[in-house]
Amino acid sequence: MNPNAARLGGLRRFAIGISLLNLFGYFYLGFEQPWLQPLVALATAYGLDLALETLDARIMRRAPRYAGGLRNLIDFLLPAHITALAVSMLLFSNDRMAPIAFGTAAAIGSKWMLRAPGRGGWKHFFNPSNFGIVLVLLLFPSVGIAPPYQFTENFVGAWHWLVPGIILLTGSFINARFSGRVPLIAAWLTAFAAQGALRVVFAGAAPLAPFVPMTGAAFLLFTMYMITDPSTTPFGRREQIAFGIATAGVYGALITTHVAFGLFFSLVTVCALRGAVLYATAARRSTAVPEHAVIAPTVPAAVQGAISSSAQVPAS
């Protein structure tokens, strides 16, 4: 399977899965956010992604990627669809929609504005939904993460394992078949257990407390669908292992220092470090190019247009 087919296959299945999870969550599981919340997130994500793509296509004088029929439009909007539903599902802002719209816009905007040089050109290095969630948590102190119990709130007894089991099975299939992030998952889970054991031995944590999150649906969603984002994680096996271990290490450090929402802050930290490494690697390679060679950075056209326009405005 070629990379583009694998990417589209994974996106389509992930989009279907997260859509069904949201519908099932609102109708039965016990999602506590208002019904309006996912609709606001989807409208924000669709509108902003289409607007930025249209602007970029116009500046570059090319056809928009969503052009060519309904199928192309749907495929183009798959990442925005996934990002919007993830932000909406994982944040709880009571009846306020502004933080949800802001978080979704920040997530989509990060894909266009925060890019680093890598294989095949400039690509975003922050996981979009995680970036939007972290920004909302930092700027809106009254907004929190949706309670993890909402994923199994209406189940009793052994049925509590049904949703985590489905997430585990479907996530394992998608990552093994399409994303190729099994080494990252294995490293993350192993390192997460290891940091938990170290906290028990050296930080006085209760013997089972550090391992309890691993049994929940929220942790499995993060493991199978957020930390494994193929667009913002390394390709190589060694790099994937290092990424998983680093994320677990940062999580352990944050929890030890009593920082809440450790999963989200650990991932955004490691993504930022990876972006810095990508920039440093590109800079080192550019110094090895002969002096007469000219390197033209391929930044997004929409960003180029914004820079050019601002440069033409006289200073006040």
LOSEBA-828227 format. One record per residue (C-alpha): residue number from 1; residue in three letters; x, y negated, z. Coordinates in nm, 3 decimals, padded with zeros to 5 digits. Example, Ala and Ser with C-alpha at 12.3 -4.5 7.8 and 13.67 -1.06 7.14 Angstrom:
residues 2
@num->1	residuo->ALA	X->01.230	Y->00.450	Z->00.780;
@num->2	residuo->SER	X->01.367	Y->00.106	Z->00.714;
end
This chain:
residues 316
@num->1	residuo->MET	X->00.000	Y->00.000	Z->00.000;
@num->2	residuo->ASN	X->00.144	Y->-00.336	Z->-00.102;
@num->3	residuo->PRO	X->00.179	Y->-00.608	Z->00.165;
@num->4	residuo->ASN	X->-00.104	Y->-00.824	Z->00.030;
@num->5	residuo->ALA	X->-00.348	Y->-00.532	Z->00.020;
@num->6	residuo->ALA	X->-00.246	Y->-00.430	Z->00.371;
@num->7	residuo->ARG	X->-00.294	Y->-00.786	Z->00.495;
@num->8	residuo->LEU	X->-00.639	Y->-00.815	Z->00.340;
@num->9	residuo->GLY	X->-00.739	Y->-00.470	Z->00.463;
@num->10	residuo->GLY	X->-00.641	Y->-00.556	Z->00.817;
@num->11	residuo->LEU	X->-00.809	Y->-00.898	Z->00.806;
@num->12	residuo->ARG	X->-01.136	Y->-00.757	Z->00.675;
@num->13	residuo->ARG	X->-01.156	Y->-00.486	Z->00.938;
@num->14	residuo->PHE	X->-01.053	Y->-00.723	Z->01.215;
@num->15	residuo->ALA	X->-01.313	Y->-00.979	Z->01.105;
@num->16	residuo->ILE	X->-01.586	Y->-00.714	Z->01.102;
@num->17	residuo->GLY	X->-01.474	Y->-00.581	Z->01.438;
@num->18	residuo->ILE	X->-01.463	Y->-00.916	Z->01.618;
@num->19	residuo->SER	X->-01.799	Y->-01.014	Z->01.465;
@num->20	residuo->LEU	X->-01.963	Y->-00.694	Z->01.590;
@num->21	residuo->LEU	X->-01.803	Y->-00.737	Z->01.931;
@num->22	residuo->ASN	X->-01.946	Y->-01.088	Z->01.961;
@num->23	residuo->LEU	X->-02.294	Y->-00.981	Z->01.853;
@num->24	residuo->PHE	X->-02.290	Y->-00.681	Z->02.085;
@num->25	residuo->GLY	X->-02.147	Y->-00.900	Z->02.360;
@num->26	residuo->TYR	X->-02.425	Y->-01.157	Z->02.340;
@num->27	residuo->PHE	X->-02.706	Y->-00.904	Z->02.299;
@num->28	residuo->TYR	X->-02.592	Y->-00.644	Z->02.550;
@num->29	residuo->LEU	X->-02.248	Y->-00.663	Z->02.711;
@num->30	residuo->GLY	X->-02.310	Y->-00.981	Z->02.907;
@num->31	residuo->PHE	X->-02.120	Y->-01.263	Z->02.734;
@num->32	residuo->GLU	X->-02.186	Y->-01.573	Z->02.943;
@num->33	residuo->GLN	X->-02.105	Y->-01.846	Z->02.688;
@num->34	residuo->PRO	X->-02.395	Y->-02.025	Z->02.517;
@num->35	residuo->TRP	X->-02.501	Y->-01.896	Z->02.176;
@num->36	residuo->LEU	X->-02.409	Y->-02.234	Z->02.031;
@num->37	residuo->GLN	X->-02.041	Y->-02.187	Z->02.121;
@num->38	residuo->PRO	X->-01.940	Y->-01.941	Z->01.844;
@num->39	residuo->LEU	X->-02.144	Y->-02.138	Z->01.591;
@num->40	residuo->VAL	X->-01.957	Y->-02.460	Z->01.677;
@num->41	residuo->ALA	X->-01.624	Y->-02.277	Z->01.657;
@num->42	residuo->LEU	X->-01.707	Y->-02.123	Z->01.319;
@num->43	residuo->ALA	X->-01.828	Y->-02.451	Z->01.170;
@num->44	residuo->THR	X->-01.512	Y->-02.628	Z->01.290;
@num->45	residuo->ALA	X->-01.280	Y->-02.358	Z->01.159;
@num->46	residuo->TYR	X->-01.448	Y->-02.324	Z->00.820;
@num->47	residuo->GLY	X->-01.475	Y->-02.697	Z->00.763;
@num->48	residuo->LEU	X->-01.120	Y->-02.785	Z->00.864;
@num->49	residuo->ASP	X->-00.954	Y->-02.496	Z->00.680;
@num->50	residuo->LEU	X->-01.146	Y->-02.570	Z->00.359;
@num->51	residuo->ALA	X->-01.068	Y->-02.943	Z->00.385;
@num->52	residuo->LEU	X->-00.696	Y->-02.887	Z->00.437;
@num->53	residuo->GLU	X->-00.676	Y->-02.631	Z->00.157;
@num->54	residuo->THR	X->-00.860	Y->-02.867	Z->-00.078;
@num->55	residuo->LEU	X->-00.621	Y->-03.151	Z->00.012;
@num->56	residuo->ASP	X->-00.315	Y->-02.931	Z->-00.033;
@num->57	residuo->ALA	X->-00.440	Y->-02.799	Z->-00.367;
@num->58	residuo->ARG	X->-00.513	Y->-03.150	Z->-00.494;
@num->59	residuo->ILE	X->-00.167	Y->-03.277	Z->-00.397;
@num->60	residuo->MET	X->00.004	Y->-02.975	Z->-00.553;
@num->61	residuo->ARG	X->-00.226	Y->-02.987	Z->-00.858;
@num->62	residuo->ARG	X->-00.325	Y->-02.624	Z->-00.827;
@num->63	residuo->ALA	X->-00.649	Y->-02.435	Z->-00.788;
@num->64	residuo->PRO	X->-00.766	Y->-02.390	Z->-00.427;
@num->65	residuo->ARG	X->-00.716	Y->-02.041	Z->-00.294;
@num->66	residuo->TYR	X->-01.088	Y->-02.012	Z->-00.225;
@num->67	residuo->ALA	X->-01.177	Y->-02.078	Z->-00.590;
@num->68	residuo->GLY	X->-01.279	Y->-01.799	Z->-00.825;
@num->69	residuo->GLY	X->-01.597	Y->-01.666	Z->-00.674;
@num->70	residuo->LEU	X->-01.760	Y->-01.562	Z->-00.349;
@num->71	residuo->ARG	X->-01.511	Y->-01.282	Z->-00.283;
@num->72	residuo->ASN	X->-01.215	Y->-01.521	Z->-00.292;
@num->73	residuo->LEU	X->-01.399	Y->-01.763	Z->-00.065;
@num->74	residuo->ILE	X->-01.472	Y->-01.492	Z->00.190;
@num->75	residuo->ASP	X->-01.116	Y->-01.359	Z->00.183;
@num->76	residuo->PHE	X->-00.979	Y->-01.712	Z->00.226;
@num->77	residuo->LEU	X->-01.200	Y->-01.775	Z->00.530;
@num->78	residuo->LEU	X->-01.120	Y->-01.446	Z->00.706;
@num->79	residuo->PRO	X->-00.834	Y->-01.587	Z->00.920;
@num->80	residuo->ALA	X->-01.044	Y->-01.891	Z->01.015;
@num->81	residuo->HIS	X->-01.336	Y->-01.663	Z->01.103;
@num->82	residuo->ILE	X->-01.119	Y->-01.449	Z->01.330;
@num->83	residuo->THR	X->-00.956	Y->-01.750	Z->01.495;
@num->84	residuo->ALA	X->-01.289	Y->-01.921	Z->01.564;
@num->85	residuo->LEU	X->-01.450	Y->-01.617	Z->01.721;
@num->86	residuo->ALA	X->-01.141	Y->-01.543	Z->01.932;
@num->87	residuo->VAL	X->-01.131	Y->-01.899	Z->02.070;
@num->88	residuo->SER	X->-01.506	Y->-01.895	Z->02.137;
@num->89	residuo->MET	X->-01.503	Y->-01.550	Z->02.296;
@num->90	residuo->LEU	X->-01.210	Y->-01.612	Z->02.530;
@num->91	residuo->LEU	X->-01.285	Y->-01.965	Z->02.653;
@num->92	residuo->PHE	X->-01.562	Y->-02.068	Z->02.890;
@num->93	residuo->SER	X->-01.657	Y->-02.437	Z->02.895;
@num->94	residuo->ASN	X->-02.010	Y->-02.406	Z->03.035;
@num->95	residuo->ASP	X->-02.240	Y->-02.614	Z->02.812;
@num->96	residuo->ARG	X->-01.971	Y->-02.843	Z->02.668;
@num->97	residuo->MET	X->-01.892	Y->-02.787	Z->02.303;
@num->98	residuo->ALA	X->-01.619	Y->-03.051	Z->02.260;
@num->99	residuo->PRO	X->-01.342	Y->-02.835	Z->02.418;
@num->100	residuo->ILE	X->-01.440	Y->-02.544	Z->02.191;
@num->101	residuo->ALA	X->-01.435	Y->-02.760	Z->01.880;
@num->102	residuo->PHE	X->-01.102	Y->-02.912	Z->01.990;
@num->103	residuo->GLY	X->-00.944	Y->-02.573	Z->02.060;
@num->104	residuo->THR	X->-01.060	Y->-02.434	Z->01.726;
@num->105	residuo->ALA	X->-00.936	Y->-02.742	Z->01.538;
@num->106	residuo->ALA	X->-00.600	Y->-02.720	Z->01.716;
@num->107	residuo->ALA	X->-00.574	Y->-02.351	Z->01.624;
@num->108	residuo->ILE	X->-00.645	Y->-02.413	Z->01.255;
@num->109	residuo->GLY	X->-00.427	Y->-02.727	Z->01.248;
@num->110	residuo->SER	X->-00.131	Y->-02.539	Z->01.396;
@num->111	residuo->LYS	X->-00.127	Y->-02.312	Z->01.089;
@num->112	residuo->TRP	X->-00.080	Y->-02.613	Z->00.862;
@num->113	residuo->MET	X->00.138	Y->-02.843	Z->01.072;
@num->114	residuo->LEU	X->00.359	Y->-02.620	Z->01.287;
@num->115	residuo->ARG	X->00.565	Y->-02.414	Z->01.045;
@num->116	residuo->ALA	X->00.916	Y->-02.277	Z->01.033;
@num->117	residuo->PRO	X->01.132	Y->-02.151	Z->00.746;
@num->118	residuo->GLY	X->01.124	Y->-01.776	Z->00.704;
@num->119	residuo->ARG	X->01.086	Y->-01.500	Z->00.450;
@num->120	residuo->GLY	X->00.895	Y->-01.626	Z->00.149;
@num->121	residuo->GLY	X->00.884	Y->-01.991	Z->00.253;
@num->122	residuo->TRP	X->00.751	Y->-02.192	Z->00.544;
@num->123	residuo->LYS	X->00.502	Y->-02.013	Z->00.768;
@num->124	residuo->HIS	X->00.325	Y->-02.088	Z->01.094;
@num->125	residuo->PHE	X->00.487	Y->-01.931	Z->01.397;
@num->126	residuo->PHE	X->00.224	Y->-01.988	Z->01.667;
@num->127	residuo->ASN	X->-00.061	Y->-01.743	Z->01.700;
@num->128	residuo->PRO	X->-00.344	Y->-01.982	Z->01.607;
@num->129	residuo->SER	X->-00.615	Y->-01.874	Z->01.850;
@num->130	residuo->ASN	X->-00.367	Y->-01.838	Z->02.136;
@num->131	residuo->PHE	X->-00.225	Y->-02.184	Z->02.062;
@num->132	residuo->GLY	X->-00.572	Y->-02.341	Z->02.063;
@num->133	residuo->ILE	X->-00.667	Y->-02.165	Z->02.386;
@num->134	residuo->VAL	X->-00.347	Y->-02.277	Z->02.562;
@num->135	residuo->LEU	X->-00.394	Y->-02.636	Z->02.450;
@num->136	residuo->VAL	X->-00.750	Y->-02.641	Z->02.586;
@num->137	residuo->LEU	X->-00.637	Y->-02.491	Z->02.918;
@num->138	residuo->LEU	X->-00.370	Y->-02.760	Z->02.950;
@num->139	residuo->LEU	X->-00.581	Y->-03.059	Z->02.846;
@num->140	residuo->PHE	X->-00.919	Y->-02.959	Z->02.992;
@num->141	residuo->PRO	X->-00.857	Y->-02.843	Z->03.352;
@num->142	residuo->SER	X->-01.227	Y->-02.771	Z->03.404;
@num->143	residuo->VAL	X->-01.228	Y->-02.516	Z->03.120;
@num->144	residuo->GLY	X->-01.121	Y->-02.163	Z->03.199;
@num->145	residuo->ILE	X->-01.092	Y->-01.820	Z->03.045;
@num->146	residuo->ALA	X->-01.414	Y->-01.624	Z->03.001;
@num->147	residuo->PRO	X->-01.449	Y->-01.373	Z->03.288;
@num->148	residuo->PRO	X->-01.302	Y->-01.037	Z->03.185;
@num->149	residuo->TYR	X->-01.592	Y->-00.850	Z->03.343;
@num->150	residuo->GLN	X->-01.827	Y->-00.980	Z->03.073;
@num->151	residuo->PHE	X->-01.700	Y->-00.713	Z->02.834;
@num->152	residuo->THR	X->-01.840	Y->-00.430	Z->03.051;
@num->153	residuo->GLU	X->-02.081	Y->-00.617	Z->03.280;
@num->154	residuo->ASN	X->-02.390	Y->-00.418	Z->03.185;
@num->155	residuo->PHE	X->-02.226	Y->-00.075	Z->03.186;
@num->156	residuo->VAL	X->-02.239	Y->00.165	Z->03.479;
@num->157	residuo->GLY	X->-02.003	Y->00.443	Z->03.584;
@num->158	residuo->ALA	X->-01.806	Y->00.616	Z->03.312;
@num->159	residuo->TRP	X->-01.963	Y->00.385	Z->03.052;
@num->160	residuo->HIS	X->-01.722	Y->00.117	Z->03.175;
@num->161	residuo->TRP	X->-01.458	Y->00.296	Z->02.967;
@num->162	residuo->LEU	X->-01.662	Y->00.284	Z->02.645;
@num->163	residuo->VAL	X->-01.570	Y->-00.067	Z->02.527;
@num->164	residuo->PRO	X->-01.198	Y->-00.039	Z->02.621;
@num->165	residuo->GLY	X->-01.189	Y->00.298	Z->02.448;
@num->166	residuo->ILE	X->-01.339	Y->00.158	Z->02.127;
@num->167	residuo->ILE	X->-01.098	Y->-00.137	Z->02.133;
@num->168	residuo->LEU	X->-00.805	Y->00.099	Z->02.187;
@num->169	residuo->LEU	X->-00.902	Y->00.336	Z->01.906;
@num->170	residuo->THR	X->-00.989	Y->00.071	Z->01.647;
@num->171	residuo->GLY	X->-00.691	Y->-00.146	Z->01.738;
@num->172	residuo->SER	X->-00.453	Y->00.149	Z->01.716;
@num->173	residuo->PHE	X->-00.587	Y->00.240	Z->01.371;
@num->174	residuo->ILE	X->-00.563	Y->-00.117	Z->01.234;
@num->175	residuo->ASN	X->-00.211	Y->-00.172	Z->01.368;
@num->176	residuo->ALA	X->-00.082	Y->00.167	Z->01.254;
@num->177	residuo->ARG	X->-00.247	Y->00.150	Z->00.912;
@num->178	residuo->PHE	X->-00.226	Y->-00.218	Z->00.819;
@num->179	residuo->SER	X->-00.018	Y->-00.446	Z->01.043;
@num->180	residuo->GLY	X->00.273	Y->-00.214	Z->01.122;
@num->181	residuo->ARG	X->00.306	Y->-00.352	Z->01.476;
@num->182	residuo->VAL	X->00.316	Y->-00.021	Z->01.666;
@num->183	residuo->PRO	X->00.677	Y->-00.078	Z->01.787;
@num->184	residuo->LEU	X->00.573	Y->-00.418	Z->01.924;
@num->185	residuo->ILE	X->00.274	Y->-00.267	Z->02.107;
@num->186	residuo->ALA	X->00.486	Y->00.012	Z->02.255;
@num->187	residuo->ALA	X->00.755	Y->-00.233	Z->02.370;
@num->188	residuo->TRP	X->00.497	Y->-00.474	Z->02.516;
@num->189	residuo->LEU	X->00.315	Y->-00.203	Z->02.712;
@num->190	residuo->THR	X->00.636	Y->-00.046	Z->02.840;
@num->191	residuo->ALA	X->00.784	Y->-00.381	Z->02.941;
@num->192	residuo->PHE	X->00.457	Y->-00.490	Z->03.101;
@num->193	residuo->ALA	X->00.457	Y->-00.179	Z->03.318;
@num->194	residuo->ALA	X->00.826	Y->-00.234	Z->03.398;
@num->195	residuo->GLN	X->00.775	Y->-00.596	Z->03.509;
@num->196	residuo->GLY	X->00.486	Y->-00.478	Z->03.725;
@num->197	residuo->ALA	X->00.708	Y->-00.221	Z->03.893;
@num->198	residuo->LEU	X->00.979	Y->-00.482	Z->03.949;
@num->199	residuo->ARG	X->00.725	Y->-00.715	Z->04.110;
@num->200	residuo->VAL	X->00.618	Y->-00.436	Z->04.344;
@num->201	residuo->VAL	X->00.977	Y->-00.364	Z->04.447;
@num->202	residuo->PHE	X->01.122	Y->-00.715	Z->04.464;
@num->203	residuo->ALA	X->00.831	Y->-00.959	Z->04.493;
@num->204	residuo->GLY	X->00.612	Y->-00.779	Z->04.742;
@num->205	residuo->ALA	X->00.319	Y->-00.719	Z->04.506;
@num->206	residuo->ALA	X->00.061	Y->-00.461	Z->04.610;
@num->207	residuo->PRO	X->00.154	Y->-00.119	Z->04.463;
@num->208	residuo->LEU	X->-00.128	Y->-00.099	Z->04.206;
@num->209	residuo->ALA	X->-00.215	Y->-00.466	Z->04.153;
@num->210	residuo->PRO	X->00.031	Y->-00.541	Z->03.865;
@num->211	residuo->PHE	X->-00.103	Y->-00.246	Z->03.664;
@num->212	residuo->VAL	X->-00.478	Y->-00.305	Z->03.703;
@num->213	residuo->PRO	X->-00.500	Y->-00.556	Z->03.412;
@num->214	residuo->MET	X->-00.384	Y->-00.285	Z->03.173;
@num->215	residuo->THR	X->-00.712	Y->-00.098	Z->03.222;
@num->216	residuo->GLY	X->-00.939	Y->-00.386	Z->03.118;
@num->217	residuo->ALA	X->-01.098	Y->-00.470	Z->02.785;
@num->218	residuo->ALA	X->-00.954	Y->-00.824	Z->02.787;
@num->219	residuo->PHE	X->-00.597	Y->-00.691	Z->02.816;
@num->220	residuo->LEU	X->-00.656	Y->-00.442	Z->02.536;
@num->221	residuo->LEU	X->-00.797	Y->-00.716	Z->02.312;
@num->222	residuo->PHE	X->-00.484	Y->-00.921	Z->02.375;
@num->223	residuo->THR	X->-00.262	Y->-00.618	Z->02.310;
@num->224	residuo->MET	X->-00.430	Y->-00.490	Z->01.996;
@num->225	residuo->TYR	X->-00.541	Y->-00.811	Z->01.828;
@num->226	residuo->MET	X->-00.355	Y->-01.116	Z->01.958;
@num->227	residuo->ILE	X->00.008	Y->-01.032	Z->02.034;
@num->228	residuo->THR	X->00.020	Y->-00.817	Z->01.718;
@num->229	residuo->ASP	X->-00.072	Y->-01.095	Z->01.473;
@num->230	residuo->PRO	X->00.138	Y->-00.997	Z->01.166;
@num->231	residuo->SER	X->00.168	Y->-01.358	Z->01.049;
@num->232	residuo->THR	X->00.337	Y->-01.479	Z->01.369;
@num->233	residuo->THR	X->00.540	Y->-01.179	Z->01.484;
@num->234	residuo->PRO	X->00.863	Y->-01.030	Z->01.344;
@num->235	residuo->PHE	X->00.871	Y->-00.766	Z->01.071;
@num->236	residuo->GLY	X->01.175	Y->-00.562	Z->01.175;
@num->237	residuo->ARG	X->01.145	Y->-00.288	Z->01.437;
@num->238	residuo->ARG	X->01.420	Y->-00.426	Z->01.659;
@num->239	residuo->GLU	X->01.276	Y->-00.775	Z->01.639;
@num->240	residuo->GLN	X->00.929	Y->-00.645	Z->01.724;
@num->241	residuo->ILE	X->01.065	Y->-00.464	Z->02.028;
@num->242	residuo->ALA	X->01.248	Y->-00.778	Z->02.141;
@num->243	residuo->PHE	X->00.931	Y->-00.983	Z->02.093;
@num->244	residuo->GLY	X->00.723	Y->-00.745	Z->02.305;
@num->245	residuo->ILE	X->00.982	Y->-00.726	Z->02.582;
@num->246	residuo->ALA	X->01.028	Y->-01.104	Z->02.586;
@num->247	residuo->THR	X->00.653	Y->-01.164	Z->02.616;
@num->248	residuo->ALA	X->00.623	Y->-00.923	Z->02.907;
@num->249	residuo->GLY	X->00.929	Y->-01.078	Z->03.074;
@num->250	residuo->VAL	X->00.789	Y->-01.430	Z->03.048;
@num->251	residuo->TYR	X->00.454	Y->-01.305	Z->03.179;
@num->252	residuo->GLY	X->00.623	Y->-01.151	Z->03.483;
@num->253	residuo->ALA	X->00.811	Y->-01.473	Z->03.553;
@num->254	residuo->LEU	X->00.494	Y->-01.681	Z->03.524;
@num->255	residuo->ILE	X->00.292	Y->-01.455	Z->03.753;
@num->256	residuo->THR	X->00.574	Y->-01.447	Z->04.008;
@num->257	residuo->THR	X->00.570	Y->-01.827	Z->04.018;
@num->258	residuo->HIS	X->00.187	Y->-01.825	Z->04.052;
@num->259	residuo->VAL	X->00.106	Y->-01.963	Z->03.704;
@num->260	residuo->ALA	X->-00.245	Y->-01.870	Z->03.597;
@num->261	residuo->PHE	X->-00.344	Y->-01.743	Z->03.251;
@num->262	residuo->GLY	X->-00.006	Y->-01.573	Z->03.216;
@num->263	residuo->LEU	X->-00.093	Y->-01.370	Z->02.905;
@num->264	residuo->PHE	X->-00.169	Y->-01.675	Z->02.694;
@num->265	residuo->PHE	X->00.116	Y->-01.889	Z->02.824;
@num->266	residuo->SER	X->00.370	Y->-01.608	Z->02.783;
@num->267	residuo->LEU	X->00.275	Y->-01.552	Z->02.419;
@num->268	residuo->VAL	X->00.283	Y->-01.922	Z->02.326;
@num->269	residuo->THR	X->00.624	Y->-01.953	Z->02.496;
@num->270	residuo->VAL	X->00.776	Y->-01.663	Z->02.304;
@num->271	residuo->CYS	X->00.623	Y->-01.786	Z->01.977;
@num->272	residuo->ALA	X->00.783	Y->-02.127	Z->02.038;
@num->273	residuo->LEU	X->01.120	Y->-01.961	Z->02.105;
@num->274	residuo->ARG	X->01.084	Y->-01.757	Z->01.786;
@num->275	residuo->GLY	X->01.011	Y->-02.075	Z->01.591;
@num->276	residuo->ALA	X->01.326	Y->-02.234	Z->01.732;
@num->277	residuo->VAL	X->01.526	Y->-01.927	Z->01.630;
@num->278	residuo->LEU	X->01.384	Y->-01.944	Z->01.277;
@num->279	residuo->TYR	X->01.485	Y->-02.309	Z->01.249;
@num->280	residuo->ALA	X->01.832	Y->-02.237	Z->01.388;
@num->281	residuo->THR	X->01.879	Y->-01.945	Z->01.147;
@num->282	residuo->ALA	X->01.776	Y->-02.161	Z->00.849;
@num->283	residuo->ALA	X->02.012	Y->-02.437	Z->00.960;
@num->284	residuo->ARG	X->02.300	Y->-02.192	Z->00.992;
@num->285	residuo->ARG	X->02.234	Y->-02.053	Z->00.645;
@num->286	residuo->SER	X->02.217	Y->-02.401	Z->00.494;
@num->287	residuo->THR	X->02.566	Y->-02.480	Z->00.622;
@num->288	residuo->ALA	X->02.697	Y->-02.182	Z->00.426;
@num->289	residuo->VAL	X->02.563	Y->-02.324	Z->00.096;
@num->290	residuo->PRO	X->02.821	Y->-02.499	Z->-00.127;
@num->291	residuo->GLU	X->02.830	Y->-02.877	Z->-00.094;
@num->292	residuo->HIS	X->02.708	Y->-02.936	Z->-00.451;
@num->293	residuo->ALA	X->02.393	Y->-02.726	Z->-00.394;
@num->294	residuo->VAL	X->02.070	Y->-02.906	Z->-00.311;
@num->295	residuo->ILE	X->01.818	Y->-02.751	Z->-00.074;
@num->296	residuo->ALA	X->01.459	Y->-02.869	Z->-00.116;
@num->297	residuo->PRO	X->01.243	Y->-02.783	Z->00.185;
@num->298	residuo->THR	X->00.907	Y->-02.637	Z->00.093;
@num->299	residuo->VAL	X->00.684	Y->-02.801	Z->00.351;
@num->300	residuo->PRO	X->00.307	Y->-02.786	Z->00.301;
@num->301	residuo->ALA	X->00.189	Y->-03.032	Z->00.039;
@num->302	residuo->ALA	X->-00.075	Y->-03.172	Z->00.273;
@num->303	residuo->VAL	X->00.200	Y->-03.262	Z->00.518;
@num->304	residuo->GLN	X->00.409	Y->-03.417	Z->00.240;
@num->305	residuo->GLY	X->00.113	Y->-03.630	Z->00.134;
@num->306	residuo->ALA	X->00.050	Y->-03.747	Z->00.487;
@num->307	residuo->ILE	X->00.415	Y->-03.841	Z->00.532;
@num->308	residuo->SER	X->00.427	Y->-04.024	Z->00.199;
@num->309	residuo->SER	X->00.111	Y->-04.218	Z->00.277;
@num->310	residuo->SER	X->00.233	Y->-04.322	Z->00.620;
@num->311	residuo->ALA	X->00.564	Y->-04.433	Z->00.475;
@num->312	residuo->GLN	X->00.385	Y->-04.678	Z->00.245;
@num->313	residuo->VAL	X->00.210	Y->-04.856	Z->00.534;
@num->314	residuo->PRO	X->00.412	Y->-05.158	Z->00.655;
@num->315	residuo->ALA	X->00.502	Y->-05.166	Z->01.021;
@num->316	residuo->SER	X->00.285	Y->-05.396	Z->01.229;
end
